[in-house]
Amino acid sequence: MSVPFAAASNAYASAAQLGNTGQQGAQLAQKPSNGPDFGEMLTQSLTEVVETGRVADQKAMDLVNGDSNVVDVVTAISETEIAMETVVTIRDRVITAYESIMQMPI
């Protein structure tokens, strides 16, 4: 399945606007909290997953150029796969929780 460039560009722009709106709303309704902010934790985790993917890509390119060995590439790809599986599991659990909340009687 291919995604047109314009559609991807619009999706990234929409996501950026949503992120900015969320930050402005968070600044307006600041409450003291004892724990870490879920949004910040999620953003940090996703950033780490993306960075892990970039490292794996770079190691794969180094292997193609003859600057790396297969073990390093396989390890980096495995780390990326585990990180992605974790993100997908968290997403699935959030969706399940949302569906449970929506089924609750008012």
PDB file as gemmi writes it, atoms N, CA and C in Angstrom:
CRYST1    1.000    1.000    1.000  90.00  90.00  90.00 P 1                      
ATOM      1  N   MET A   1       0.848  -1.165   0.000  1.00  0.00           N  
ATOM      2  CA  MET A   1       0.000   0.000   0.000  1.00  0.00           C  
ATOM      3  C   MET A   1       0.893   1.228   0.000  1.00  0.00           C  
ATOM      4  N   SER A   2       0.717   2.098  -0.965  1.00  0.00           N  
ATOM      5  CA  SER A   2       1.501   3.312  -1.009  1.00  0.00           C  
ATOM      6  C   SER A   2       0.656   4.490  -0.537  1.00  0.00           C  
ATOM      7  N   VAL A   3       1.332   5.407   0.113  1.00  0.00           N  
ATOM      8  CA  VAL A   3       0.668   6.601   0.632  1.00  0.00           C  
ATOM      9  C   VAL A   3       1.187   7.800  -0.157  1.00  0.00           C  
ATOM     10  N   PRO A   4       0.284   8.587  -0.735  1.00  0.00           N  
ATOM     11  CA  PRO A   4       0.744   9.759  -1.478  1.00  0.00           C  
ATOM     12  C   PRO A   4       1.489  10.720  -0.553  1.00  0.00           C  
ATOM     13  N   PHE A   5       2.463  11.406  -1.119  1.00  0.00           N  
ATOM     14  CA  PHE A   5       3.274  12.337  -0.327  1.00  0.00           C  
ATOM     15  C   PHE A   5       2.412  13.413   0.312  1.00  0.00           C  
ATOM     16  N   ALA A   6       1.439  13.943  -0.411  1.00  0.00           N  
ATOM     17  CA  ALA A   6       0.588  15.010   0.122  1.00  0.00           C  
ATOM     18  C   ALA A   6      -0.204  14.523   1.338  1.00  0.00           C  
ATOM     19  N   ALA A   7      -0.683  13.297   1.298  1.00  0.00           N  
ATOM     20  CA  ALA A   7      -1.442  12.751   2.425  1.00  0.00           C  
ATOM     21  C   ALA A   7      -0.550  12.609   3.649  1.00  0.00           C  
ATOM     22  N   ALA A   8       0.661  12.122   3.453  1.00  0.00           N  
ATOM     23  CA  ALA A   8       1.589  11.979   4.572  1.00  0.00           C  
ATOM     24  C   ALA A   8       1.962  13.342   5.134  1.00  0.00           C  
ATOM     25  N   SER A   9       2.195  14.295   4.263  1.00  0.00           N  
ATOM     26  CA  SER A   9       2.547  15.647   4.694  1.00  0.00           C  
ATOM     27  C   SER A   9       1.414  16.273   5.510  1.00  0.00           C  
ATOM     28  N   ASN A  10       0.181  16.094   5.035  1.00  0.00           N  
ATOM     29  CA  ASN A  10      -0.976  16.627   5.772  1.00  0.00           C  
ATOM     30  C   ASN A  10      -1.124  15.946   7.128  1.00  0.00           C  
ATOM     31  N   ALA A  11      -0.867  14.659   7.193  1.00  0.00           N  
ATOM     32  CA  ALA A  11      -0.974  13.935   8.464  1.00  0.00           C  
ATOM     33  C   ALA A  11       0.060  14.440   9.462  1.00  0.00           C  
ATOM     34  N   TYR A  12       1.289  14.672   9.004  1.00  0.00           N  
ATOM     35  CA  TYR A  12       2.315  15.188   9.908  1.00  0.00           C  
ATOM     36  C   TYR A  12       1.975  16.607  10.372  1.00  0.00           C  
ATOM     37  N   ALA A  13       1.448  17.416   9.484  1.00  0.00           N  
ATOM     38  CA  ALA A  13       1.059  18.776   9.867  1.00  0.00           C  
ATOM     39  C   ALA A  13      -0.071  18.756  10.890  1.00  0.00           C  
ATOM     40  N   SER A  14      -1.039  17.877  10.691  1.00  0.00           N  
ATOM     41  CA  SER A  14      -2.143  17.762  11.648  1.00  0.00           C  
ATOM     42  C   SER A  14      -1.640  17.288  13.003  1.00  0.00           C  
ATOM     43  N   ALA A  15      -0.729  16.337  12.995  1.00  0.00           N  
ATOM     44  CA  ALA A  15      -0.176  15.829  14.253  1.00  0.00           C  
ATOM     45  C   ALA A  15       0.595  16.923  14.982  1.00  0.00           C  
ATOM     46  N   ALA A  16       1.318  17.744  14.236  1.00  0.00           N  
ATOM     47  CA  ALA A  16       2.061  18.837  14.860  1.00  0.00           C  
ATOM     48  C   ALA A  16       1.109  19.857  15.479  1.00  0.00           C  
ATOM     49  N   GLN A  17       0.005  20.152  14.792  1.00  0.00           N  
ATOM     50  CA  GLN A  17      -0.978  21.090  15.336  1.00  0.00           C  
ATOM     51  C   GLN A  17      -1.617  20.534  16.593  1.00  0.00           C  
ATOM     52  N   LEU A  18      -1.933  19.241  16.600  1.00  0.00           N  
ATOM     53  CA  LEU A  18      -2.504  18.621  17.787  1.00  0.00           C  
ATOM     54  C   LEU A  18      -1.525  18.674  18.944  1.00  0.00           C  
ATOM     55  N   GLY A  19      -0.260  18.446  18.654  1.00  0.00           N  
ATOM     56  CA  GLY A  19       0.755  18.517  19.697  1.00  0.00           C  
ATOM     57  C   GLY A  19       0.872  19.903  20.278  1.00  0.00           C  
ATOM     58  N   ASN A  20       0.821  20.929  19.421  1.00  0.00           N  
ATOM     59  CA  ASN A  20       0.903  22.307  19.906  1.00  0.00           C  
ATOM     60  C   ASN A  20      -0.325  22.675  20.731  1.00  0.00           C  
ATOM     61  N   THR A  21      -1.496  22.246  20.304  1.00  0.00           N  
ATOM     62  CA  THR A  21      -2.718  22.528  21.047  1.00  0.00           C  
ATOM     63  C   THR A  21      -2.666  21.871  22.411  1.00  0.00           C  
ATOM     64  N   GLY A  22      -2.170  20.651  22.464  1.00  0.00           N  
ATOM     65  CA  GLY A  22      -2.060  19.944  23.734  1.00  0.00           C  
ATOM     66  C   GLY A  22      -1.105  20.640  24.688  1.00  0.00           C  
ATOM     67  N   GLN A  23      -0.015  21.179  24.165  1.00  0.00           N  
ATOM     68  CA  GLN A  23       0.939  21.882  25.010  1.00  0.00           C  
ATOM     69  C   GLN A  23       0.344  23.169  25.540  1.00  0.00           C  
ATOM     70  N   GLN A  24      -0.415  23.897  24.715  1.00  0.00           N  
ATOM     71  CA  GLN A  24      -1.036  25.133  25.163  1.00  0.00           C  
ATOM     72  C   GLN A  24      -2.079  24.847  26.227  1.00  0.00           C  
ATOM     73  N   GLY A  25      -2.858  23.788  26.036  1.00  0.00           N  
ATOM     74  CA  GLY A  25      -3.864  23.419  27.025  1.00  0.00           C  
ATOM     75  C   GLY A  25      -3.220  22.991  28.327  1.00  0.00           C  
ATOM     76  N   ALA A  26      -2.101  22.307  28.234  1.00  0.00           N  
ATOM     77  CA  ALA A  26      -1.410  21.868  29.441  1.00  0.00           C  
ATOM     78  C   ALA A  26      -0.848  23.067  30.202  1.00  0.00           C  
ATOM     79  N   GLN A  27      -0.396  24.088  29.481  1.00  0.00           N  
ATOM     80  CA  GLN A  27       0.115  25.278  30.144  1.00  0.00           C  
ATOM     81  C   GLN A  27      -1.000  26.044  30.834  1.00  0.00           C  
ATOM     82  N   LEU A  28      -2.203  26.037  30.259  1.00  0.00           N  
ATOM     83  CA  LEU A  28      -3.324  26.748  30.866  1.00  0.00           C  
ATOM     84  C   LEU A  28      -3.829  26.041  32.115  1.00  0.00           C  
ATOM     85  N   ALA A  29      -3.786  24.756  32.125  1.00  0.00           N  
ATOM     86  CA  ALA A  29      -4.344  23.999  33.241  1.00  0.00           C  
ATOM     87  C   ALA A  29      -3.246  23.259  33.991  1.00  0.00           C  
ATOM     88  N   GLN A  30      -2.214  23.972  34.408  1.00  0.00           N  
ATOM     89  CA  GLN A  30      -1.117  23.338  35.117  1.00  0.00           C  
ATOM     90  C   GLN A  30      -1.548  23.027  36.542  1.00  0.00           C  
ATOM     91  N   LYS A  31      -1.331  21.777  36.907  1.00  0.00           N  
ATOM     92  CA  LYS A  31      -1.632  21.334  38.251  1.00  0.00           C  
ATOM     93  C   LYS A  31      -0.364  20.702  38.817  1.00  0.00           C  
ATOM     94  N   PRO A  32      -0.139  20.896  40.089  1.00  0.00           N  
ATOM     95  CA  PRO A  32       1.018  20.209  40.649  1.00  0.00           C  
ATOM     96  C   PRO A  32       0.760  18.702  40.663  1.00  0.00           C  
ATOM     97  N   SER A  33       1.733  17.938  40.267  1.00  0.00           N  
ATOM     98  CA  SER A  33       1.567  16.489  40.262  1.00  0.00           C  
ATOM     99  C   SER A  33       2.770  15.847  40.928  1.00  0.00           C  
ATOM    100  N   ASN A  34       2.530  14.686  41.453  1.00  0.00           N  
ATOM    101  CA  ASN A  34       3.601  13.973  42.136  1.00  0.00           C  
ATOM    102  C   ASN A  34       4.342  13.027  41.210  1.00  0.00           C  
ATOM    103  N   GLY A  35       3.714  12.640  40.101  1.00  0.00           N  
ATOM    104  CA  GLY A  35       4.314  11.675  39.194  1.00  0.00           C  
ATOM    105  C   GLY A  35       4.670  12.296  37.860  1.00  0.00           C  
ATOM    106  N   PRO A  36       5.278  11.490  36.990  1.00  0.00           N  
ATOM    107  CA  PRO A  36       5.628  11.987  35.658  1.00  0.00           C  
ATOM    108  C   PRO A  36       4.379  12.197  34.810  1.00  0.00           C  
ATOM    109  N   ASP A  37       4.459  13.125  33.897  1.00  0.00           N  
ATOM    110  CA  ASP A  37       3.355  13.420  32.989  1.00  0.00           C  
ATOM    111  C   ASP A  37       3.287  12.321  31.931  1.00  0.00           C  
ATOM    112  N   PHE A  38       2.093  11.762  31.735  1.00  0.00           N  
ATOM    113  CA  PHE A  38       1.925  10.651  30.793  1.00  0.00           C  
ATOM    114  C   PHE A  38       2.283  11.081  29.377  1.00  0.00           C  
ATOM    115  N   GLY A  39       1.864  12.274  28.983  1.00  0.00           N  
ATOM    116  CA  GLY A  39       2.157  12.756  27.632  1.00  0.00           C  
ATOM    117  C   GLY A  39       3.649  12.893  27.387  1.00  0.00           C  
ATOM    118  N   GLU A  40       4.355  13.430  28.360  1.00  0.00           N  
ATOM    119  CA  GLU A  40       5.804  13.573  28.219  1.00  0.00           C  
ATOM    120  C   GLU A  40       6.486  12.208  28.165  1.00  0.00           C  
ATOM    121  N   MET A  41       6.010  11.287  28.999  1.00  0.00           N  
ATOM    122  CA  MET A  41       6.574   9.947  29.011  1.00  0.00           C  
ATOM    123  C   MET A  41       6.340   9.249  27.667  1.00  0.00           C  
ATOM    124  N   LEU A  42       5.145   9.411  27.111  1.00  0.00           N  
ATOM    125  CA  LEU A  42       4.825   8.805  25.830  1.00  0.00           C  
ATOM    126  C   LEU A  42       5.664   9.415  24.713  1.00  0.00           C  
ATOM    127  N   THR A  43       5.801  10.730  24.722  1.00  0.00           N  
ATOM    128  CA  THR A  43       6.611  11.414  23.707  1.00  0.00           C  
ATOM    129  C   THR A  43       8.059  10.958  23.776  1.00  0.00           C  
ATOM    130  N   GLN A  44       8.587  10.855  24.985  1.00  0.00           N  
ATOM    131  CA  GLN A  44       9.974  10.415  25.159  1.00  0.00           C  
ATOM    132  C   GLN A  44      10.152   8.981  24.671  1.00  0.00           C  
ATOM    133  N   SER A  45       9.202   8.119  24.981  1.00  0.00           N  
ATOM    134  CA  SER A  45       9.291   6.725  24.555  1.00  0.00           C  
ATOM    135  C   SER A  45       9.245   6.601  23.038  1.00  0.00           C  
ATOM    136  N   LEU A  46       8.347   7.354  22.406  1.00  0.00           N  
ATOM    137  CA  LEU A  46       8.258   7.302  20.938  1.00  0.00           C  
ATOM    138  C   LEU A  46       9.517   7.853  20.288  1.00  0.00           C  
ATOM    139  N   THR A  47      10.087   8.885  20.884  1.00  0.00           N  
ATOM    140  CA  THR A  47      11.335   9.445  20.366  1.00  0.00           C  
ATOM    141  C   THR A  47      12.451   8.415  20.453  1.00  0.00           C  
ATOM    142  N   GLU A  48      12.487   7.673  21.548  1.00  0.00           N  
ATOM    143  CA  GLU A  48      13.506   6.635  21.701  1.00  0.00           C  
ATOM    144  C   GLU A  48      13.313   5.512  20.682  1.00  0.00           C  
ATOM    145  N   VAL A  49      12.077   5.153  20.384  1.00  0.00           N  
ATOM    146  CA  VAL A  49      11.809   4.113  19.391  1.00  0.00           C  
ATOM    147  C   VAL A  49      12.283   4.572  18.014  1.00  0.00           C  
ATOM    148  N   VAL A  50      11.983   5.814  17.676  1.00  0.00           N  
ATOM    149  CA  VAL A  50      12.420   6.346  16.377  1.00  0.00           C  
ATOM    150  C   VAL A  50      13.943   6.364  16.304  1.00  0.00           C  
ATOM    151  N   GLU A  51      14.588   6.778  17.384  1.00  0.00           N  
ATOM    152  CA  GLU A  51      16.050   6.825  17.397  1.00  0.00           C  
ATOM    153  C   GLU A  51      16.645   5.416  17.276  1.00  0.00           C  
ATOM    154  N   THR A  52      16.025   4.437  17.923  1.00  0.00           N  
ATOM    155  CA  THR A  52      16.482   3.052  17.817  1.00  0.00           C  
ATOM    156  C   THR A  52      16.380   2.579  16.369  1.00  0.00           C  
ATOM    157  N   GLY A  53      15.300   2.952  15.685  1.00  0.00           N  
ATOM    158  CA  GLY A  53      15.140   2.601  14.274  1.00  0.00           C  
ATOM    159  C   GLY A  53      16.193   3.245  13.402  1.00  0.00           C  
ATOM    160  N   ARG A  54      16.524   4.489  13.710  1.00  0.00           N  
ATOM    161  CA  ARG A  54      17.559   5.181  12.924  1.00  0.00           C  
ATOM    162  C   ARG A  54      18.923   4.519  13.110  1.00  0.00           C  
ATOM    163  N   VAL A  55      19.216   4.108  14.351  1.00  0.00           N  
ATOM    164  CA  VAL A  55      20.483   3.422  14.609  1.00  0.00           C  
ATOM    165  C   VAL A  55      20.539   2.119  13.823  1.00  0.00           C  
ATOM    166  N   ALA A  56      19.436   1.364  13.816  1.00  0.00           N  
ATOM    167  CA  ALA A  56      19.397   0.111  13.061  1.00  0.00           C  
ATOM    168  C   ALA A  56      19.593   0.367  11.570  1.00  0.00           C  
ATOM    169  N   ASP A  57      18.955   1.405  11.056  1.00  0.00           N  
ATOM    170  CA  ASP A  57      19.127   1.752   9.636  1.00  0.00           C  
ATOM    171  C   ASP A  57      20.581   2.101   9.331  1.00  0.00           C  
ATOM    172  N   GLN A  58      21.200   2.867  10.218  1.00  0.00           N  
ATOM    173  CA  GLN A  58      22.589   3.263  10.000  1.00  0.00           C  
ATOM    174  C   GLN A  58      23.517   2.047  10.035  1.00  0.00           C  
ATOM    175  N   LYS A  59      23.257   1.134  10.963  1.00  0.00           N  
ATOM    176  CA  LYS A  59      24.086  -0.078  11.040  1.00  0.00           C  
ATOM    177  C   LYS A  59      23.901  -0.939   9.785  1.00  0.00           C  
ATOM    178  N   ALA A  60      22.685  -1.002   9.273  1.00  0.00           N  
ATOM    179  CA  ALA A  60      22.443  -1.760   8.043  1.00  0.00           C  
ATOM    180  C   ALA A  60      23.195  -1.131   6.875  1.00  0.00           C  
ATOM    181  N   MET A  61      23.183   0.189   6.798  1.00  0.00           N  
ATOM    182  CA  MET A  61      23.924   0.868   5.728  1.00  0.00           C  
ATOM    183  C   MET A  61      25.424   0.663   5.898  1.00  0.00           C  
ATOM    184  N   ASP A  62      25.896   0.655   7.160  1.00  0.00           N  
ATOM    185  CA  ASP A  62      27.315   0.379   7.399  1.00  0.00           C  
ATOM    186  C   ASP A  62      27.682  -1.027   6.947  1.00  0.00           C  
ATOM    187  N   LEU A  63      26.757  -1.986   7.143  1.00  0.00           N  
ATOM    188  CA  LEU A  63      27.011  -3.355   6.693  1.00  0.00           C  
ATOM    189  C   LEU A  63      27.120  -3.408   5.172  1.00  0.00           C  
ATOM    190  N   VAL A  64      26.234  -2.695   4.493  1.00  0.00           N  
ATOM    191  CA  VAL A  64      26.272  -2.658   3.029  1.00  0.00           C  
ATOM    192  C   VAL A  64      27.594  -2.069   2.544  1.00  0.00           C  
ATOM    193  N   ASN A  65      28.081  -1.055   3.270  1.00  0.00           N  
ATOM    194  CA  ASN A  65      29.341  -0.411   2.890  1.00  0.00           C  
ATOM    195  C   ASN A  65      30.567  -1.184   3.370  1.00  0.00           C  
ATOM    196  N   GLY A  66      30.347  -2.251   4.164  1.00  0.00           N  
ATOM    197  CA  GLY A  66      31.458  -3.057   4.657  1.00  0.00           C  
ATOM    198  C   GLY A  66      32.083  -2.527   5.928  1.00  0.00           C  
ATOM    199  N   ASP A  67      31.414  -1.613   6.629  1.00  0.00           N  
ATOM    200  CA  ASP A  67      31.970  -1.014   7.841  1.00  0.00           C  
ATOM    201  C   ASP A  67      31.424  -1.634   9.125  1.00  0.00           C  
ATOM    202  N   SER A  68      30.580  -2.635   9.021  1.00  0.00           N  
ATOM    203  CA  SER A  68      29.949  -3.221  10.199  1.00  0.00           C  
ATOM    204  C   SER A  68      29.857  -4.726  10.015  1.00  0.00           C  
ATOM    205  N   ASN A  69      29.523  -5.433  11.099  1.00  0.00           N  
ATOM    206  CA  ASN A  69      29.350  -6.871  10.962  1.00  0.00           C  
ATOM    207  C   ASN A  69      27.885  -7.245  11.147  1.00  0.00           C  
ATOM    208  N   VAL A  70      27.560  -8.463  10.782  1.00  0.00           N  
ATOM    209  CA  VAL A  70      26.182  -8.934  10.770  1.00  0.00           C  
ATOM    210  C   VAL A  70      25.591  -8.974  12.181  1.00  0.00           C  
ATOM    211  N   VAL A  71      26.395  -9.320  13.172  1.00  0.00           N  
ATOM    212  CA  VAL A  71      25.903  -9.440  14.540  1.00  0.00           C  
ATOM    213  C   VAL A  71      25.373  -8.094  15.042  1.00  0.00           C  
ATOM    214  N   ASP A  72      26.111  -7.019  14.767  1.00  0.00           N  
ATOM    215  CA  ASP A  72      25.663  -5.686  15.189  1.00  0.00           C  
ATOM    216  C   ASP A  72      24.349  -5.297  14.521  1.00  0.00           C  
ATOM    217  N   VAL A  73      24.213  -5.619  13.256  1.00  0.00           N  
ATOM    218  CA  VAL A  73      22.997  -5.285  12.512  1.00  0.00           C  
ATOM    219  C   VAL A  73      21.803  -6.076  13.054  1.00  0.00           C  
ATOM    220  N   VAL A  74      21.990  -7.363  13.259  1.00  0.00           N  
ATOM    221  CA  VAL A  74      20.909  -8.202  13.771  1.00  0.00           C  
ATOM    222  C   VAL A  74      20.498  -7.745  15.167  1.00  0.00           C  
ATOM    223  N   THR A  75      21.462  -7.399  16.005  1.00  0.00           N  
ATOM    224  CA  THR A  75      21.155  -6.910  17.353  1.00  0.00           C  
ATOM    225  C   THR A  75      20.372  -5.608  17.296  1.00  0.00           C  
ATOM    226  N   ALA A  76      20.779  -4.684  16.452  1.00  0.00           N  
ATOM    227  CA  ALA A  76      20.081  -3.397  16.334  1.00  0.00           C  
ATOM    228  C   ALA A  76      18.669  -3.588  15.807  1.00  0.00           C  
ATOM    229  N   ILE A  77      18.499  -4.460  14.840  1.00  0.00           N  
ATOM    230  CA  ILE A  77      17.165  -4.717  14.288  1.00  0.00           C  
ATOM    231  C   ILE A  77      16.278  -5.387  15.335  1.00  0.00           C  
ATOM    232  N   SER A  78      16.841  -6.294  16.120  1.00  0.00           N  
ATOM    233  CA  SER A  78      16.071  -6.947  17.184  1.00  0.00           C  
ATOM    234  C   SER A  78      15.624  -5.948  18.241  1.00  0.00           C  
ATOM    235  N   GLU A  79      16.503  -5.021  18.601  1.00  0.00           N  
ATOM    236  CA  GLU A  79      16.142  -3.980  19.567  1.00  0.00           C  
ATOM    237  C   GLU A  79      15.005  -3.112  19.035  1.00  0.00           C  
ATOM    238  N   THR A  80      15.076  -2.785  17.758  1.00  0.00           N  
ATOM    239  CA  THR A  80      14.016  -1.989  17.141  1.00  0.00           C  
ATOM    240  C   THR A  80      12.705  -2.764  17.116  1.00  0.00           C  
ATOM    241  N   GLU A  81      12.774  -4.038  16.797  1.00  0.00           N  
ATOM    242  CA  GLU A  81      11.571  -4.868  16.758  1.00  0.00           C  
ATOM    243  C   GLU A  81      10.914  -4.955  18.136  1.00  0.00           C  
ATOM    244  N   ILE A  82      11.706  -5.138  19.173  1.00  0.00           N  
ATOM    245  CA  ILE A  82      11.167  -5.206  20.535  1.00  0.00           C  
ATOM    246  C   ILE A  82      10.538  -3.876  20.926  1.00  0.00           C  
ATOM    247  N   ALA A  83      11.191  -2.776  20.587  1.00  0.00           N  
ATOM    248  CA  ALA A  83      10.646  -1.454  20.907  1.00  0.00           C  
ATOM    249  C   ALA A  83       9.310  -1.220  20.192  1.00  0.00           C  
ATOM    250  N   MET A  84       9.230  -1.623  18.920  1.00  0.00           N  
ATOM    251  CA  MET A  84       7.983  -1.452  18.174  1.00  0.00           C  
ATOM    252  C   MET A  84       6.873  -2.333  18.743  1.00  0.00           C  
ATOM    253  N   GLU A  85       7.202  -3.557  19.126  1.00  0.00           N  
ATOM    254  CA  GLU A  85       6.203  -4.438  19.723  1.00  0.00           C  
ATOM    255  C   GLU A  85       5.676  -3.853  21.035  1.00  0.00           C  
ATOM    256  N   THR A  86       6.552  -3.213  21.796  1.00  0.00           N  
ATOM    257  CA  THR A  86       6.137  -2.572  23.039  1.00  0.00           C  
ATOM    258  C   THR A  86       5.167  -1.432  22.758  1.00  0.00           C  
ATOM    259  N   VAL A  87       5.481  -0.614  21.766  1.00  0.00           N  
ATOM    260  CA  VAL A  87       4.604   0.507  21.406  1.00  0.00           C  
ATOM    261  C   VAL A  87       3.243  -0.011  20.943  1.00  0.00           C  
ATOM    262  N   VAL A  88       3.230  -1.055  20.142  1.00  0.00           N  
ATOM    263  CA  VAL A  88       1.975  -1.616  19.650  1.00  0.00           C  
ATOM    264  C   VAL A  88       1.162  -2.197  20.806  1.00  0.00           C  
ATOM    265  N   THR A  89       1.814  -2.843  21.753  1.00  0.00           N  
ATOM    266  CA  THR A  89       1.117  -3.396  22.911  1.00  0.00           C  
ATOM    267  C   THR A  89       0.494  -2.289  23.751  1.00  0.00           C  
ATOM    268  N   ILE A  90       1.236  -1.226  23.974  1.00  0.00           N  
ATOM    269  CA  ILE A  90       0.699  -0.092  24.736  1.00  0.00           C  
ATOM    270  C   ILE A  90      -0.489   0.519  23.999  1.00  0.00           C  
ATOM    271  N   ARG A  91      -0.366   0.686  22.695  1.00  0.00           N  
ATOM    272  CA  ARG A  91      -1.469   1.227  21.909  1.00  0.00           C  
ATOM    273  C   ARG A  91      -2.711   0.357  22.039  1.00  0.00           C  
ATOM    274  N   ASP A  92      -2.533  -0.953  21.927  1.00  0.00           N  
ATOM    275  CA  ASP A  92      -3.668  -1.869  22.033  1.00  0.00           C  
ATOM    276  C   ASP A  92      -4.332  -1.782  23.403  1.00  0.00           C  
ATOM    277  N   ARG A  93      -3.535  -1.662  24.443  1.00  0.00           N  
ATOM    278  CA  ARG A  93      -4.109  -1.566  25.793  1.00  0.00           C  
ATOM    279  C   ARG A  93      -4.831  -0.246  26.015  1.00  0.00           C  
ATOM    280  N   VAL A  94      -4.317   0.824  25.454  1.00  0.00           N  
ATOM    281  CA  VAL A  94      -5.002   2.113  25.564  1.00  0.00           C  
ATOM    282  C   VAL A  94      -6.341   2.058  24.837  1.00  0.00           C  
ATOM    283  N   ILE A  95      -6.356   1.450  23.669  1.00  0.00           N  
ATOM    284  CA  ILE A  95      -7.610   1.320  22.914  1.00  0.00           C  
ATOM    285  C   ILE A  95      -8.605   0.452  23.679  1.00  0.00           C  
ATOM    286  N   THR A  96      -8.138  -0.638  24.270  1.00  0.00           N  
ATOM    287  CA  THR A  96      -9.015  -1.503  25.055  1.00  0.00           C  
ATOM    288  C   THR A  96      -9.584  -0.753  26.255  1.00  0.00           C  
ATOM    289  N   ALA A  97      -8.751   0.036  26.922  1.00  0.00           N  
ATOM    290  CA  ALA A  97      -9.227   0.819  28.066  1.00  0.00           C  
ATOM    291  C   ALA A  97     -10.256   1.850  27.624  1.00  0.00           C  
ATOM    292  N   TYR A  98     -10.012   2.493  26.502  1.00  0.00           N  
ATOM    293  CA  TYR A  98     -10.955   3.480  25.982  1.00  0.00           C  
ATOM    294  C   TYR A  98     -12.292   2.823  25.660  1.00  0.00           C  
ATOM    295  N   GLU A  99     -12.247   1.669  25.015  1.00  0.00           N  
ATOM    296  CA  GLU A  99     -13.481   0.957  24.680  1.00  0.00           C  
ATOM    297  C   GLU A  99     -14.240   0.549  25.942  1.00  0.00           C  
ATOM    298  N   SER A 100     -13.512   0.141  26.971  1.00  0.00           N  
ATOM    299  CA  SER A 100     -14.152  -0.229  28.241  1.00  0.00           C  
ATOM    300  C   SER A 100     -14.840   0.975  28.880  1.00  0.00           C  
ATOM    301  N   ILE A 101     -14.162   2.107  28.829  1.00  0.00           N  
ATOM    302  CA  ILE A 101     -14.752   3.333  29.395  1.00  0.00           C  
ATOM    303  C   ILE A 101     -15.979   3.740  28.614  1.00  0.00           C  
ATOM    304  N   MET A 102     -15.937   3.617  27.296  1.00  0.00           N  
ATOM    305  CA  MET A 102     -17.094   4.001  26.481  1.00  0.00           C  
ATOM    306  C   MET A 102     -18.294   3.085  26.705  1.00  0.00           C  
ATOM    307  N   GLN A 103     -18.076   1.858  27.156  1.00  0.00           N  
ATOM    308  CA  GLN A 103     -19.175   0.930  27.397  1.00  0.00           C  
ATOM    309  C   GLN A 103     -19.775   1.084  28.795  1.00  0.00           C  
ATOM    310  N   MET A 104     -19.146   1.892  29.635  1.00  0.00           N  
ATOM    311  CA  MET A 104     -19.671   2.065  30.996  1.00  0.00           C  
ATOM    312  C   MET A 104     -20.991   2.845  30.957  1.00  0.00           C  
ATOM    313  N   PRO A 105     -21.948   2.431  31.788  1.00  0.00           N  
ATOM    314  CA  PRO A 105     -23.196   3.185  31.840  1.00  0.00           C  
ATOM    315  C   PRO A 105     -22.990   4.523  32.539  1.00  0.00           C  
ATOM    316  N   ILE A 106     -23.749   5.496  32.096  1.00  0.00           N  
ATOM    317  CA  ILE A 106     -23.621   6.832  32.683  1.00  0.00           C  
ATOM    318  C   ILE A 106     -24.489   6.960  33.904  1.00  0.00           C  
TER     319      ILE A 106                                                      
END                                                                             
